[in-house]
Amino acid sequence: METPIEDKFVSTESLTGVGSGLHEVDTNQEPYEGMLFESDGAAKAFYDEYARQVGFLTRIVSSRKSEHDGSIISRRLACNKEGYNLNSQKTGRVRIRKRESKREGCMAMILVKREKPGKWVVTKFVREHNHPLVISLGKNRPTPDDKDRRIRELSFELHRANQRLAACREQLHTFMTYIEEHTQCLSRTVEVVVHNIKEVESEEQVFTHH
């Protein structure tokens, strides 16, 4: 028989604390019927992570125990908006509620059953939700503080890069100035040499005529 578990909400922020890992399952993929896990805990961890990425919270709706040894042989995990609050079904008198009901009759769920020790299989998966999904910040998503810190780091790196670029430009300008001065010096030297050669040739011509 299935044992209902009321108001047991499961955090969807991380897989930390689950002893058994996923059975070679990509946490970015969607559940499907026939998907295998090593344990019900691994299946729950996967569905929690899937829910976090899609944008909803999960709840353990029911569990079924073995009549032989009392161990869990199936679990039904669902969106935390599954079902309806019992008080909302009553009519005939006004009730003062302490908090707003989060139940909206959502049908999204996953059912996992144990086939044998170390092998749990998804036997049913309902994808559709009847309410808006809200993706919240998790441990794998950057917070505003993380973004600000990253912006400051990138700004500092950009400033350092600009400084290095300015230094390189200054060195290049110094080198080009040196090249230009050296070229001008060579030009003057060549001019002096040419002038001296012409003087020597002129003196030889004069000497030859005498």
Secondary structure, DSSP 8 states (H G I E B T S, - for coil): -EEE-TT-EE--S--TT-SS--SS--TTS---TT-EESSHHHHHHHHHHHHHHHT--EEEEEEEE-TTT--EEEEEEEETTBS--HHHH--SS----SS------B--EEEEEEEETTEEEEEEEE---SS-------TTS--HHHHHHHHHHHHHHHHHHHHHHHHHHHHHHHHHHHHHHHHHHHHHHHHHHHHHHHHHHHHHHHHHH-
